[in-house]
């Protein structure tokens, strides 16, 4: 899922080892894209998702069933507060605060870690055919539908429905290579979207940590992502092609707790590999919304430094 829920939030997108200062002038998000193109709406939606405060009700439908959610997105002094409450079953509330922190970034300039939403959209277009339809409708709101069909068999298909008035994501459907729907996320009620009056700023480091392991193979277009601000871990890395994402976890273990192979976790796939390096054994786990054979190939390519 995108937005507040799940792949959650689309990861930071960067390739440079640097520290950058950036800001979004949210007043620039008020108007619809001047040109009617899929990439223009894609970039517009990414900005809107960071600049609008709103309350919403939503549903998710996947192999685990149907769940209803209450979503809240607030902005104060450039700091975003995102809360997701599960309304079915046990009471679960997830809160996340960030100073931006989740604007996708991509750049081919090794001296700059900053990338515009346009550059991010262009990167996605390098690996997906993007088409759009203007006369869609979701939750009683006029919308634009964006469809992402991958150029290869290394990733899933996606479809977005973007609100014409605000640019907010109203619906997301993910399908496998046979066009079977794997997951649907849809806002059913959008309450009082309000554009933030100001700029959202952040200073973020895209420096890579030191890892005792390396990945020898990745699907085309997937980039190692910087860690979230305030978090540091040498056993986890996140990779994204700008639309899809997966995580790798590598831990030294005496007795592996997981069975090798591919496992289904609802809409996600988990692939497990056990690697011996020197006198130690390592458990490699990959989790993400990728075809199972791709995720298994990734974890099996992990090389542990002696």
PyMOL commands that set and color helices and strands:
alter all, ss='L'
color gray80, all
select helices_A, chain A and resi 26-29+38-51+117-125+292-300
alter helices_A, ss='H'
color red, helices_A
select strands_A, chain A and resi 19-25+52-62+65-76+79-86+92-98+128-138+141-150+157-163+169-175+181-195+199-205+213-215+223-224+236-240+245-253+261-265+268-277+280-288+302-304
alter strands_A, ss='S'
color yellow, strands_A
deselect
rebuild
show_as cartoon
